Amino acid sequence: MQFTGHRRARGRGVAALIATLTATILTGALLAGCATGPDTGPDIVRGDQGNDAGPAKPTGPALSAPKNSLNWKSCSDRIAKQYAEKIADGVTLDCASYDVPANADNPTSNTIRIGVVRARTDATPKDAVPIVLTSGDDMPSSRALLLYADRDGRSLLDKQPIVAVDHRGFGTSGQIDCMTTRQRSAYTDNGATANRDTEARADGLAESARSAADQCNDTLSPDQLDYSALNAASDLEQLRTRWDVDRLALLSIGSGSSVALAYAAEHPDNVGRLILDSPVGYNVSAKDAAASRAKGLQATLAAFVNRCAGAGCAFGATGLDVVGRLVNAGATPRDGALSDTEVLMAVTTALALDDTSADGLKAIGTALVDADRGDTAALKRLADRGRAVRLDDGQLLARCNDMRGRPGGDEIPSLARDWSKENPLTGTTTALDLARCDGWGVTDTPAAPDQFAVAPLILVGANDPINGSDAANNLTPLFLAANTDPTTVAWDGLGYAVSANSRCAADLIGEYLGPDPLGAPSGRTCPV
């Protein structure tokens, strides 16, 4: 990629900022608080300057509340049942849906139903500008939304309603059911059975993937390539036009950043605010993305066992040994043991969705110790829940649509060996994940934003249990090319979605939604 001289100079600042912040938070040395400035409140944001004399002050693009409403219906009980979660007191959930063409370029194509869930508290003003949330294919956006109901991020919800748009194909959107139980089982354990080495697992998983791809293609034809991040971005544009607003305030988490950036590329003038919380790389090759994830998740697990030991977890100072034994035994599981893939699914999902206070960490630690002693019941429950929210047929389809440059099956065992040298807990499973899309269709690479109407706000968690923090570094070339200097916030906490877990980050978002652009410093930290 070629850049002009002025872009290259400015881009060095962005690259240095993200790299420095990420390296710093991984050492656990962030102690400074987050200066979030005055509370802008929930009022509609105005972008005009009026007729005041003097030089014009920079302003952010104007945001406004929707002119039209969706078909909202109260759905707290329905969502609580769907995700087996209790909805926090004082939080109201409303559900709606709208139909979109499977292919936005072909209005006569089949339609797909998109589900949306709105969260408000008793304090949320009725006329406040909504924040549009997407978590991409990490998990249903409607499930990620619940993180704001009972954590520090609730302060954001008290000021603005958050509207979660589920990715087409899963969550509250029209769900896809196209695989057999046997095919899903292969994905659940990444082909792990007794006496199977990595090469045999990769071959078996790829064979199951091709069989599943054939079946899903037959079920979904001709729409099997219409579940990408770019398609999900078009669903956000459909929401904007239904609301009849000029711009959206977008909050993306994890792989939702790819949806938000695709939207920014396709509709740059319709982005009012762009928050990339725990982002992943955009249009990054499958191998590079997986390598970043393996590294980041290894660091997250190390942070977990250290903090768990400090909280009084049953495994004490031997946490990495316990997890390592379970992962190693799970590579060729016997006697009902969980596979290595299921062990990681259980732990990382629990860290993403559950309480990470001392009591919450101890509960996860106890499940691991019990499994190490032969009682896998608690850990299996965590793995089953993880599979339910992270391994749906529609999620696999979406990931495969967006998987670029997947390495050949013969390369996967060597990747597993290489990555496992530095990432012994995560290298094998992350490499095998690449075989899940063998035979599945891949969409064309979407355009990248070449400009931003407003500088993005980036929140980087040091210990992200879904994608790892290392993935954020892959965005540096994009910001360099677009000649933009985002504000980057580092957080050394443990969990998924910085904005849901940090009051400091939530308050900074409140400032970012206001009419004035965020001032210096462009690199900030939030305390744990």
C-alpha positions as CSV (number, residue, x, y, z in Angstrom):
1,M,0.0,0.0,0.0
2,Q,1.4,3.4,-1.0
3,F,1.0,6.5,1.1
4,T,1.8,10.2,0.5
5,G,4.5,11.8,2.6
6,H,2.2,13.8,4.8
7,R,0.1,10.7,5.5
8,R,3.1,8.6,6.4
9,A,4.3,11.2,8.9
10,R,1.0,11.5,10.6
11,G,0.5,7.8,10.5
12,R,3.6,7.2,12.6
13,G,1.9,8.9,15.4
14,V,-1.1,6.7,15.2
15,A,1.0,3.5,14.9
16,A,3.2,4.6,17.8
17,L,0.1,5.4,19.9
18,I,-1.6,2.1,19.5
19,A,1.5,0.1,19.8
20,T,2.7,1.9,22.9
21,L,-0.6,1.8,24.6
22,T,-1.1,-1.9,23.9
23,A,2.4,-2.8,25.1
24,T,2.0,-0.7,28.2
25,I,-1.3,-2.2,29.3
26,L,0.1,-5.7,28.8
27,T,2.6,-5.0,31.5
28,G,-0.2,-4.1,33.9
29,A,1.4,-0.7,34.6
30,L,-1.5,1.6,33.9
31,L,-2.4,3.5,37.0
32,A,-3.6,6.8,35.7
33,G,-7.3,7.8,35.8
34,C,-9.3,8.8,32.8
35,A,-10.0,12.5,32.4
36,T,-13.4,12.5,30.8
37,G,-14.3,16.1,31.0
38,P,-17.8,17.6,31.6
39,D,-20.9,15.5,31.4
40,T,-22.6,16.3,28.1
41,G,-25.9,14.7,29.2
42,P,-28.5,13.0,27.0
43,D,-29.7,16.0,25.0
44,I,-29.8,15.9,21.3
45,V,-26.4,16.9,20.0
46,R,-26.2,20.0,17.9
47,G,-23.5,20.6,15.3
48,D,-24.4,24.2,14.3
49,Q,-22.3,27.2,15.2
50,G,-25.0,29.9,15.5
51,N,-24.2,33.5,14.6
52,D,-21.6,34.2,17.4
53,A,-18.8,36.4,16.4
54,G,-15.2,35.1,16.5
55,P,-13.5,32.1,14.9
56,A,-15.6,29.0,14.5
57,K,-15.0,26.3,17.0
58,P,-14.6,22.8,15.7
59,T,-17.7,20.7,16.2
60,G,-18.6,17.1,15.7
61,P,-21.2,16.1,13.1
62,A,-24.8,16.7,14.4
63,L,-26.7,13.8,15.9
64,S,-30.4,13.6,16.3
65,A,-33.1,11.4,17.8
66,P,-35.0,9.1,15.3
67,K,-37.9,10.8,13.6
68,N,-39.6,7.5,13.1
69,S,-40.0,4.6,15.5
70,L,-39.7,0.9,14.9
71,N,-42.3,-1.7,16.0
72,W,-41.0,-1.8,19.5
73,K,-42.5,-4.3,21.9
74,S,-41.4,-5.1,25.5
75,C,-39.3,-8.2,25.5
76,S,-37.3,-8.4,28.8
77,D,-38.7,-11.8,29.6
78,R,-38.1,-13.1,26.1
79,I,-34.4,-12.0,26.1
80,A,-33.9,-13.3,29.6
81,K,-35.2,-16.7,28.5
82,Q,-33.2,-16.8,25.3
83,Y,-29.9,-16.2,27.0
84,A,-30.7,-17.7,30.4
85,E,-29.9,-14.4,32.1
86,K,-31.6,-12.3,34.7
87,I,-32.3,-8.8,33.4
88,A,-31.0,-6.2,35.9
89,D,-33.6,-4.2,37.9
90,G,-34.4,-0.9,36.4
91,V,-33.5,-1.9,32.9
92,T,-36.2,-2.2,30.2
93,L,-35.7,-4.1,27.0
94,D,-37.7,-3.6,23.8
95,C,-37.5,-5.7,20.7
96,A,-38.3,-4.8,17.0
97,S,-37.4,-6.2,13.6
98,Y,-37.3,-5.1,10.0
99,D,-36.8,-6.9,6.7
100,V,-33.9,-6.2,4.4
101,P,-32.9,-7.5,1.0
102,A,-30.4,-10.3,1.2
103,N,-28.3,-8.4,-1.4
104,A,-28.6,-4.6,-1.0
105,D,-27.6,-4.2,-4.7
106,N,-30.6,-6.3,-5.7
107,P,-33.8,-5.0,-4.1
108,T,-35.8,-7.9,-5.6
109,S,-33.6,-10.6,-3.8
110,N,-34.9,-12.6,-0.9
111,T,-35.5,-10.8,2.3
112,I,-33.8,-11.4,5.7
113,R,-35.2,-10.4,9.0
114,I,-33.0,-8.3,11.2
115,G,-33.7,-8.2,15.0
116,V,-32.9,-5.2,17.2
117,V,-33.1,-4.9,20.9
118,R,-33.2,-1.5,22.8
119,A,-32.0,-1.1,26.3
120,R,-33.0,1.8,28.6
121,T,-33.0,2.4,32.3
122,D,-35.5,4.3,34.4
123,A,-33.2,7.3,34.1
124,T,-32.7,7.3,30.3
125,P,-34.4,10.4,28.7
126,K,-37.1,9.5,26.2
127,D,-35.7,11.8,23.5
128,A,-32.0,11.0,23.8
129,V,-30.0,10.1,20.8
130,P,-29.6,6.3,20.6
131,I,-26.2,4.5,20.3
132,V,-26.2,1.7,17.7
133,L,-24.4,-1.4,19.0
134,T,-22.9,-4.2,16.9
135,S,-20.6,-7.0,18.2
136,G,-20.3,-8.6,14.7
137,D,-20.0,-12.4,14.8
138,D,-18.4,-12.6,18.2
139,M,-21.8,-13.1,19.9
140,P,-25.3,-11.7,19.3
141,S,-25.3,-8.0,19.8
142,S,-28.4,-8.5,21.9
143,R,-26.3,-10.6,24.3
144,A,-23.5,-8.1,24.4
145,L,-26.1,-5.4,25.2
146,L,-26.8,-7.1,28.5
147,L,-23.3,-6.3,29.7
148,Y,-24.3,-2.7,30.1
149,A,-27.2,-3.5,32.3
150,D,-25.4,-4.4,35.5
151,R,-21.8,-3.2,35.2
152,D,-20.0,0.1,35.3
153,G,-21.1,0.9,31.7
154,R,-24.6,1.3,33.0
155,S,-23.8,5.0,33.5
156,L,-23.8,5.3,29.7
157,L,-27.2,3.5,29.5
158,D,-28.6,6.0,32.0
159,K,-27.9,8.8,29.5
160,Q,-28.5,7.2,26.0
161,P,-30.5,4.2,24.9
162,I,-28.4,1.5,23.3
163,V,-29.9,-0.2,20.3
164,A,-28.3,-3.6,19.5
165,V,-28.6,-4.7,15.9
166,D,-28.1,-8.5,15.7
167,H,-25.9,-9.7,12.8
168,R,-28.1,-11.3,10.1
169,G,-28.4,-15.1,10.7
170,F,-28.3,-15.4,14.5
171,G,-29.4,-13.8,17.8
172,T,-32.8,-12.2,17.4
173,S,-32.4,-11.9,13.7
174,G,-33.7,-14.7,11.4
175,Q,-31.7,-17.7,12.5
176,I,-30.0,-20.2,10.2
177,D,-30.3,-23.9,10.8
178,C,-28.4,-25.7,8.1
179,M,-26.0,-28.2,9.7
180,T,-26.4,-31.6,11.2
181,T,-25.7,-32.5,14.8
182,R,-22.6,-34.4,13.7
183,Q,-21.2,-31.5,11.8
184,R,-21.8,-29.1,14.7
185,S,-20.1,-31.6,17.0
186,A,-16.9,-31.5,14.8
187,Y,-16.9,-27.7,15.2
188,T,-17.4,-27.9,19.0
189,D,-14.2,-29.9,19.6
190,N,-12.3,-29.0,16.4
191,G,-12.1,-32.7,15.5
192,A,-10.6,-33.9,18.8
193,T,-11.2,-37.6,19.6
194,A,-9.0,-40.2,21.2
195,N,-5.7,-41.0,19.4
196,R,-5.9,-38.2,16.9
197,D,-2.9,-35.9,16.4
198,T,-3.1,-32.4,15.0
199,E,-2.8,-33.5,11.4
200,A,-5.7,-36.0,11.8
201,R,-7.8,-33.4,13.5
202,A,-7.2,-30.8,10.8
203,D,-8.1,-33.3,8.1
204,G,-11.2,-34.5,9.9
205,L,-12.4,-31.0,10.7
206,A,-11.8,-29.8,7.1
207,E,-13.8,-32.8,5.9
208,S,-16.7,-32.0,8.2
209,A,-16.5,-28.3,7.2
210,R,-16.8,-29.2,3.5
211,S,-19.8,-31.4,4.2
212,A,-21.4,-28.6,6.2
213,A,-20.6,-26.0,3.5
214,D,-22.3,-28.2,0.9
215,Q,-25.4,-28.6,3.0
216,C,-25.7,-25.0,4.0
217,N,-25.1,-23.8,0.4
218,D,-28.0,-26.0,-0.7
219,T,-30.2,-24.6,2.1
220,L,-29.3,-21.0,1.6
221,S,-28.8,-20.7,-2.1
222,P,-28.6,-18.2,-3.7
223,D,-27.9,-16.1,-0.5
224,Q,-25.0,-18.1,1.0
225,L,-22.5,-15.2,0.3
226,D,-24.8,-12.5,1.8
227,Y,-23.8,-12.8,5.5
228,S,-20.6,-10.8,5.6
229,A,-19.6,-7.8,7.6
230,L,-20.4,-5.7,4.6
231,N,-23.9,-7.1,4.4
232,A,-24.3,-6.4,8.1
233,A,-23.2,-2.8,7.5
234,S,-26.0,-2.5,4.9
235,D,-28.4,-3.5,7.6
236,L,-27.3,-0.6,9.7
237,E,-28.0,1.7,6.7
238,Q,-31.5,0.2,6.5
239,L,-32.0,1.2,10.1
240,R,-30.8,4.7,9.6
241,T,-33.2,5.2,6.7
242,R,-36.1,3.8,8.7
243,W,-35.3,6.2,11.5
244,D,-34.9,9.1,9.0
245,V,-31.8,10.5,10.7
246,D,-28.7,11.9,8.9
247,R,-26.1,10.0,11.0
248,L,-25.6,7.1,13.3
249,A,-23.6,7.0,16.5
250,L,-21.9,3.6,16.2
251,L,-20.5,1.5,19.1
252,S,-18.8,-1.6,17.9
253,I,-17.3,-4.3,20.1
254,G,-14.8,-6.9,18.9
255,S,-15.5,-8.1,15.4
256,G,-18.2,-5.6,15.2
257,S,-15.5,-3.1,14.3
258,S,-15.4,-4.7,10.9
259,V,-19.1,-4.0,10.5
260,A,-18.6,-0.4,11.6
261,L,-15.6,0.2,9.4
262,A,-17.4,-1.3,6.4
263,Y,-20.2,1.1,7.1
264,A,-17.9,4.0,7.4
265,A,-16.3,3.1,4.0
266,E,-19.7,2.7,2.3
267,H,-21.5,5.6,4.0
268,P,-18.9,8.1,5.3
269,D,-21.3,11.0,5.5
270,N,-23.7,9.0,7.6
271,V,-21.4,8.3,10.5
272,G,-21.9,10.7,13.4
273,R,-19.6,9.0,15.9
274,L,-17.5,5.9,15.6
275,I,-16.5,4.0,18.8
276,L,-14.3,0.9,18.2
277,D,-14.3,-1.1,21.5
278,S,-11.8,-4.0,21.6
279,P,-11.5,-3.9,17.8
280,V,-10.0,-6.5,15.5
281,G,-8.0,-6.0,12.3
282,Y,-9.9,-5.0,9.2
283,N,-9.5,-7.1,6.1
284,V,-6.5,-8.9,7.7
285,S,-5.5,-12.3,6.4
286,A,-6.9,-15.3,8.2
287,K,-3.5,-16.4,9.3
288,D,-2.4,-13.0,10.7
289,A,-5.7,-12.6,12.5
290,A,-5.4,-16.1,14.1
291,A,-1.8,-15.5,15.1
292,S,-2.8,-12.2,16.8
293,R,-5.7,-14.0,18.6
294,A,-3.5,-16.8,19.8
295,K,-1.1,-14.4,21.3
296,G,-3.7,-12.2,22.8
297,L,-5.7,-15.0,24.4
298,Q,-2.6,-16.6,25.9
299,A,-1.9,-13.2,27.6
300,T,-5.5,-13.0,28.8
301,L,-5.4,-16.5,30.3
302,A,-2.1,-15.7,32.1
303,A,-3.7,-12.5,33.5
304,F,-6.7,-14.5,34.6
305,V,-4.8,-17.1,36.6
306,N,-2.7,-14.4,38.2
307,R,-5.7,-12.4,39.3
308,C,-7.6,-15.5,40.2
309,A,-4.7,-16.6,42.5
310,G,-4.8,-13.2,44.1
311,A,-8.5,-13.5,44.7
312,G,-8.1,-16.8,46.5
313,C,-8.9,-19.3,43.7
314,A,-8.6,-22.9,44.6
315,F,-5.7,-23.6,42.3
316,G,-3.5,-21.0,44.0
317,A,-0.3,-20.3,42.1
318,T,-0.7,-23.4,39.9
319,G,-3.4,-22.0,37.7
320,L,-1.5,-22.2,34.4
321,D,-0.5,-25.8,35.2
322,V,-4.2,-26.7,35.8
323,V,-5.4,-25.1,32.6
324,G,-2.4,-26.6,30.7
325,R,-3.3,-30.1,31.9
326,L,-6.9,-29.7,30.9
327,V,-5.9,-28.3,27.5
328,N,-3.3,-31.0,26.8
329,A,-5.7,-33.8,27.9
330,G,-8.4,-32.3,25.7
331,A,-6.3,-32.6,22.5
332,T,-7.2,-36.4,22.6
333,P,-10.0,-36.5,25.2
334,R,-11.0,-39.8,26.8
335,D,-13.7,-40.8,29.4
336,G,-15.9,-37.9,28.8
337,A,-13.3,-35.2,29.2
338,L,-13.7,-31.9,27.5
339,S,-11.7,-31.2,24.4
340,D,-9.0,-28.5,24.4
341,T,-11.3,-26.3,22.3
342,E,-14.2,-26.7,24.8
343,V,-12.0,-25.9,27.7
344,L,-11.0,-22.6,26.1
345,M,-14.5,-21.9,25.1
346,A,-15.7,-22.4,28.7
347,V,-13.1,-20.1,30.2
348,T,-13.0,-17.3,27.7
349,T,-16.8,-17.1,27.5
350,A,-17.1,-17.0,31.3
351,L,-14.5,-14.2,31.4
352,A,-16.4,-12.3,28.8
353,L,-19.9,-12.6,30.2
354,D,-19.7,-13.3,33.9
355,D,-18.7,-11.3,36.9
356,T,-15.0,-10.9,37.1
357,S,-14.9,-9.8,40.7
358,A,-13.1,-12.0,43.2
359,D,-16.1,-14.2,43.7
360,G,-16.7,-14.5,40.0
361,L,-13.1,-15.4,39.3
362,K,-13.1,-18.0,42.1
363,A,-16.2,-19.7,40.6
364,I,-14.3,-20.1,37.3
365,G,-11.2,-21.3,39.1
366,T,-13.3,-23.9,41.1
367,A,-14.8,-25.2,37.8
368,L,-11.3,-25.7,36.4
369,V,-9.9,-27.4,39.6
370,D,-13.0,-29.7,39.7
371,A,-12.4,-30.7,36.0
372,D,-8.7,-31.3,36.7
373,R,-9.8,-33.8,39.4
374,G,-12.3,-35.5,37.1
375,D,-15.6,-33.6,37.8
376,T,-16.2,-31.8,34.5
377,A,-19.9,-30.9,35.2
378,A,-19.4,-27.2,36.0
379,L,-16.9,-26.6,33.2
380,K,-19.1,-28.4,30.7
381,R,-22.0,-26.1,31.6
382,L,-19.7,-23.1,30.8
383,A,-18.6,-24.7,27.5
384,D,-22.2,-25.4,26.5
385,R,-23.2,-21.8,27.2
386,G,-20.2,-20.6,25.2
387,R,-21.2,-22.7,22.2
388,A,-24.7,-21.4,22.3
389,V,-23.7,-17.8,22.0
390,R,-20.5,-18.1,19.9
391,L,-20.9,-21.1,17.6
392,D,-24.2,-20.8,16.0
393,D,-24.7,-21.9,12.3
394,G,-25.2,-18.3,11.3
395,Q,-22.0,-17.2,13.1
396,L,-19.9,-19.8,11.3
397,L,-21.4,-18.7,8.0
398,A,-20.6,-15.0,8.7
399,R,-17.0,-15.8,9.8
400,C,-16.4,-17.9,6.7
401,N,-17.8,-15.2,4.4
402,D,-15.2,-12.8,5.9
403,M,-12.2,-15.2,6.1
404,R,-9.6,-13.8,3.8
405,G,-6.6,-15.8,2.6
406,R,-7.2,-19.0,4.6
407,P,-4.1,-21.2,4.6
408,G,-4.3,-24.7,3.1
409,G,-5.1,-27.6,5.3
410,D,-1.6,-29.0,5.0
411,E,-0.3,-25.7,6.6
412,I,-2.4,-25.8,9.7
413,P,-0.5,-28.5,11.7
414,S,2.7,-26.5,11.2
415,L,1.0,-23.3,12.3
416,A,-0.3,-25.1,15.4
417,R,3.2,-26.3,16.3
418,D,4.8,-22.9,15.7
419,W,2.1,-20.9,17.6
420,S,2.1,-23.3,20.5
421,K,5.7,-22.7,21.2
422,E,4.9,-19.2,22.6
423,N,1.2,-19.8,23.2
424,P,0.9,-23.3,24.6
425,L,-2.7,-22.9,25.8
426,T,-4.1,-21.3,22.6
427,G,-1.9,-22.1,19.6
428,T,-3.4,-25.4,18.6
429,T,-7.0,-24.5,18.9
430,T,-6.6,-21.1,17.1
431,A,-4.8,-22.8,14.2
432,L,-7.4,-25.5,13.9
433,D,-10.1,-22.8,13.8
434,L,-8.8,-22.0,10.4
435,A,-10.0,-25.3,9.1
436,R,-13.6,-24.5,10.0
437,C,-14.2,-22.7,6.8
438,D,-12.7,-25.2,4.3
439,G,-15.1,-25.3,1.4
440,W,-17.2,-22.3,2.5
441,G,-17.6,-19.3,0.2
442,V,-15.7,-16.1,0.8
443,T,-17.0,-12.6,-0.2
444,D,-15.1,-10.0,-2.0
445,T,-12.9,-7.8,0.2
446,P,-14.8,-4.7,1.2
447,A,-13.4,-1.2,0.8
448,A,-11.6,0.4,3.7
449,P,-12.5,4.0,4.8
450,D,-10.3,6.6,3.2
451,Q,-11.6,9.3,5.4
452,F,-13.5,9.8,8.7
453,A,-16.1,12.5,9.3
454,V,-15.1,12.3,12.9
455,A,-12.0,10.9,14.5
456,P,-12.8,7.4,15.9
457,L,-12.6,6.7,19.6
458,I,-10.7,3.4,20.2
459,L,-11.0,1.4,23.5
460,V,-8.3,-1.3,24.0
461,G,-8.6,-3.8,26.8
462,A,-5.4,-5.5,27.8
463,N,-7.2,-8.8,28.6
464,D,-9.9,-9.3,26.0
465,P,-11.0,-13.0,26.4
466,I,-12.7,-13.2,22.9
467,N,-10.1,-11.7,20.5
468,G,-7.2,-10.7,22.6
469,S,-5.7,-7.2,22.7
470,D,-3.1,-7.8,20.0
471,A,-5.6,-7.6,17.2
472,A,-6.0,-3.8,17.7
473,N,-2.5,-3.2,16.3
474,N,-3.7,-4.4,12.9
475,L,-5.8,-1.3,12.5
476,T,-2.7,1.0,12.4
477,P,-2.3,0.9,8.6
478,L,-6.0,1.8,8.1
479,F,-5.7,5.0,10.2
480,L,-2.5,5.9,8.5
481,A,-4.0,5.6,5.1
482,A,-7.1,7.6,6.1
483,N,-4.9,10.3,7.6
484,T,-6.8,10.3,10.9
485,D,-5.6,10.5,14.5
486,P,-8.1,8.6,16.8
487,T,-8.3,9.0,20.5
488,T,-7.1,5.7,22.1
489,V,-8.0,4.6,25.6
490,A,-6.2,1.7,27.3
491,W,-7.8,-0.3,30.1
492,D,-6.0,-3.0,32.1
493,G,-9.1,-4.8,33.2
494,L,-10.2,-8.3,32.5
495,G,-13.3,-8.7,30.3
496,Y,-15.0,-8.2,27.0
497,A,-16.2,-4.6,26.0
498,V,-14.2,-1.9,27.8
499,S,-17.2,0.5,27.7
500,A,-19.4,-2.0,29.5
501,N,-16.8,-2.6,32.3
502,S,-15.3,0.8,32.9
503,R,-17.2,3.8,34.2
504,C,-14.3,5.9,33.0
505,A,-14.7,4.7,29.4
506,A,-18.4,5.0,29.5
507,D,-18.1,8.6,30.7
508,L,-15.6,9.4,27.9
509,I,-18.1,8.1,25.4
510,G,-20.6,10.5,26.9
511,E,-18.2,13.3,26.2
512,Y,-17.4,12.0,22.7
513,L,-21.1,12.1,21.8
514,G,-21.2,15.9,22.6
515,P,-20.7,18.6,20.0
516,D,-17.0,19.3,20.8
517,P,-14.3,17.0,19.5
518,L,-12.3,15.2,22.1
519,G,-9.2,17.3,22.9
520,A,-5.7,16.3,24.0
521,P,-4.4,13.9,25.0
522,S,-5.0,11.5,22.2
523,G,-3.7,8.6,24.3
524,R,-5.5,8.0,27.6
525,T,-5.8,5.4,30.2
526,C,-8.7,4.2,32.4
527,P,-8.1,2.6,35.8
528,V,-9.4,-0.9,36.7
